């Protein structure tokens, strides 16, 4: 693979986005996890191979990842709650549909 894969283009774009506060931890973890996926087959990998954020459950419980990103997820959630709420409202207000072709509508050549 060349240097300019879809992954590197998207990661480069994220790093250049001045409004993306998460770029500090996205870059390192994304590069690490991407390299793991390139170097191994899926069957050889486990969660301990990936650099992951902790999980914040709805009851406030924090589940720490085995190989974790140094990020306080409770503090992060509290600081970004307003933004997350706005995004959720936009999502809920959007009429989302998927285009599907019914099997009977397919013409055979």
Buried (B, 14 or more C-beta within 10 A) or exposed (E): EEEEEEBBEEBEEBEEEEEEEBBEBBBEBBBBBBEBBEEEEEEEBEEEBBBBBBEBEEEEEEEEBEBBBEBEBEEBEEEEEEEEEEEEEEEEEEEEEEEEEEEEEEEEE
